[in-house]
């Protein structure tokens, strides 16, 4: 079976042999069934409880875009440490501020064990951040000095997320679920000023599994109002690349799977233009960074070199109905990340 062949999402990710079901899914997997996973080392020996626990990684991310602000919120559990950030980008002033948290051994935090329902929570010095998932609908609660938010990300009727499981390395797997172009409802106050939400859009990312000890990826994300309606875009390279990609375009909620994308940029030049393209010219975009949320941590056996850029996309994307969508200085995100975990 082709990895790109769509299949209904299974209730449990693991099959009867304790191995993951691979491929693209229609809908979200309700149970990753980690306990049922039979984890072996490179020499086909069963891994210890210790290895099975500490080799599992998971992170969740939400992006909110309004005409005035961009908000990025992440909660990650890599077992040895839990981490979180929440940044606020002022589009008019090109200014980025943030709060972050680190939890040794992930004490005092939680992540959702199901992509379909559950709760992720972590407390920053300024206040708690909570992701809630209820029957596949994501909610975000933020209580910091600059942001007070109680938001729901609402997908269009019948719109499906991108949900995918692929082999990772020799004995691992990664499940990724993302959905962009979502309407944002609820209340948002920034710096004591209530924000209108009629033009706000958002997207989320749920990624989990037994990833490579050293992992790196490039990523791009857009939530935008365009000529043909609401556009959501997710492009990536580096993790889910064994037989299938997580590249997908949503137009008014309709999902279009895209081929592999090449990311061409110089990470040593902060203002370098990025080129994002496919071999068949279905995607041909440039990206110019305006600002960057960056972080470097080196604990020896754990390392992270993280850069998430906010900037402008220009170019085109052709959907699977052969309709071209042209972007001109459209705000969005890119990311370049190396992790040793």
N, C-alpha and C positions, 0 to 999 in steps of 0.2 A: 504494500500500500504506500502511495506517495505521502510524504510528510505533509504536503500541502492539501491533501484530501481532507475536506471538512467532515467531521463526525460529531454527533451529539455529545455534549459534555457528559462524561460518566459521573455518577454520584461519588465514587471513590477513585482517586488517581491511580492507586495500586491495583494490579490484576490479581488473579488467584495465586500466582507464583511469587507475589511480593515485589513485582517489578512495575515501574511506571508505564502508563499508556501514553504513547507519544503521538504528536500531531497537533493540528489546529482543531479547535473545538467550536461548535455553535453553543454559546452559553458558557456559564462559569461552572467549574468543578466545585462541588459543595464541600468535599472532604479530601485533603491531601493525603490522608491515611499514612502519616509518617511512621506510626508504630508498626504498620504492616510491611514497611519497606525492608527487604532483605539486602543489607549493605555489606558488600565484600571489598576486600583490599585488592591491590593490583595482582596479587598471587592467588586470587580466588578463595581466600580464607575469610570467614565471617569476621566483620569488624567488631571491636569491643563496644560495650555500651558507651564508654567515654568518647570514642571516636564518632559513633553515630550521633551523639548529642552535640559535640562541639564542632563537627564538620557542617552542620546544618546552618544556613544563613537565610535571613529574611529581611526585606525592607519594603516600606510603604511610603508613597509620595503623593501629594496633591498640589496642583498648580491652579491658581485662580487669577484670571486676567480681567481687569475692569478698564474703562477708558483712562483712568488716572493712575492705577496701581497694578503691580504684579506681586502676588504672594506665592512663595514656595515653601512647603512644609514637608519634612521627612522624619520618619521614625525607623530606625534600623536596629536589628538584633543580630549580632554576629557571635553571640554566646560569651566570648571573652569580655566583651564590652557592648553596652547599648548606647546609641547616640541619637541625637535629634538636632535639627535646625529649623528655624522659622525666620525667613527673611521677608522684608518689605522693600519693594523697589518703587520709588517715586518716578514715574515716567517723565513728568514735566521738569523735575529738577535733576534727573539722572543721578539719583542718590539711593544707595542701598544700605539698609540697616538690618541687623539680625540679632537674634538670641539663640543660644545653643545649650545643649546639655550632654554630659557624658555619665554613664552609669556602669561602674565596674561589675563584671559578670552579669550585666543586665538587671541588677537588683532595682526594684522600685519602678519597673516599667513592664509593659506587656505589648504583644502584637497579636493580631487576629490570626487564629489558626485556620480559618476558612476564608477563601476569597468571596464567599457568598454571604456570610454573616459573621459578626464578631466585633471585637473592639480592640483598638490599639491606643495605649495611653502612656504618656510620660510627663513628668513635671519639670518645667524650667524654673529658674529662680523667680521669674516674673509671674508664673502661673502655669496651669496645666494645658496640655494640648491633647486632644482626643479625636481619633478617627473611629467612626461607628459605621458598620456595614449591616444593612437590614434588607434581606432578600435581594442582594446585589446592588442596592442603592447606597451610595457613600454619603456620609455626613461628616462635617468638620466643626470642631469646637476649639476656639483659641481664646485664651485669656492672658494677654501680655500687656505691657505698658502702652504699646502703640496700637494693638489690634484686639478688638473684641468681636468675635464672630460666632454665629450659630447658623451654619450653611448646609444646604442639601444640593448635591450634584444630580440633576435630573436628566436622564437620557431621553432622546426622542422616542416616541412609541415604536416598538418593535426593533429598536436599534440594538445591535449586539456588540459586546466588547471584543477585542482581540484577546483570545486565550489560547495558550500554546505551551506544550511541554516537549522539550528536546533533550537528547543525551548531552551530557557535559563531561568532558575529559574521558577517562577510561571507565569509571565506575559510578559517575554521578548523573544528575539530571537537574533541570531548571524548569520551573513553571512560572510563566509570566502572563499577567492579565492587565490590559490597559484599555482605557476608553477616553477619548477626547471629544471635544465639541459638545460638552454637556452644559445645559442651562444651570445657572446658579440662583437658588432661591433662599430666602431667610433674611438675616440681618447682619450687617457688616458696619462696624464703626472703626474708623482709623483716625488716631490722634484727636479723639473726642468729636469727630465729624461723621455723622451717618452717611453711608455711601449708597448711591442708587445702584440697583442690580439688574435693571432691565436689559443692559448690554453686556453683562458679565458672563464669562464662559470659563469652564474648567475642565480638568482631566485628572485621572488618577493612574497610579502604577502599583500593582501588587506583584512582587517577585520573590520567589523562595525556592530553596532546594539545596542540593549538594554540589556547589559550584567549585570551580578549580581553586586550588590553594592560592595561586596567583591569577587574578582576574583583571581584565581591562575591557573597557567598552567606550564607544562613542555613541552619542544619542542626540536626537533633535525632536522638538515637540512644538506644535502650533495649535492654538485655539483662536479662531478668527471669524469675523463676519466678512464674507466675500460676495462677489457678484451673484453667484448661484445659491447663496444662503450661508449656512454655518459650516465651516470647514474645520475638521480636526485632523491632525497628522502626527504619526509616530514613526520615527526612523531610528534604526539602531544597527550597530555592528559590534561583535565581540563576545556575546554570551550565547544567545539562541541562534546559532549559526550552523548547527549540525543537521542538515537536511531541510531546514525551513528557516525563514526569517520572521521577525516580528514587525515588519514594515507594513503599515496600513494607513489608509486614507478614509475618513468619514466625510460624506457630503450630506448634510441634513439627516444624519443618523445612518445613512446607507454605508455599509462597510465594503471597502475595496482593498483586497490584499495586493501588495506590491512586491516586486522582485528585490534582490539584494542591492544595497546602496553602497557606493564608495564614498568615504569621507576623506577629503584631501585638505589638510591644513598643516600649519607649522605650530606646534604647541609651545615653542620657545619664543614666538613672536605674538605678543598679546593682542595686537590689532590686526593680525593676519586675517585675510578673507578665507572663509571656509567654502569649499566646493563640494556639493552633495549631488551625486548623479548615479543613474543606472545605465547599464550597457546599452539598453534599447531607447534611451532618451525619455523614458516615461517620467522620470524625475530629473530635473535640471535646476538646481537652486544654488544661490550664493547666500552666505550669511556674513554679516558684519557686526561684531560685538560692540555694545555700548558700555556694558558693565559686567562684573564677574563676582560671583560668590566662590571664593577659593579657600582651601584648607589643606595643609600638609601635616601629617602626623607620622612619626617614625618611632615605634616602640621596639624595633629590632625584629621580633617574630611577627609583629603586626605593623602594617604600613598602609597609608592611604594618601594618595595624591589626587585631590578632587578639585575640579573646576567646572562650575555651571555658569554659562554665559547667558546674558540677556541681550538681544540685538535684533537686527532687521534681516528678514528673508526677502529675496527677490528671485524671480524665475517662474517656472511652471511645474505643474503636476498634471499628468493625464490619467483620468480614472479608467475603470475597466469598461465603461461605456464609450470610451474614446472621446470624452469631453475634456478639453483643456481648461485648467484653472490657473490663472495668472496671478502671481503675488508681486506686489510692489511695496517695498519697505514695510512688510508686515512683521509686527513684533512676535517674537517667540524665543524659545530656549534651545541651547545646545549644551552638551556635557562631554567632558573628557575625564576619565577616571581610571586610576590604577589602584587595586587593592590587593594586599597580601594578608589573608585572613584564615 
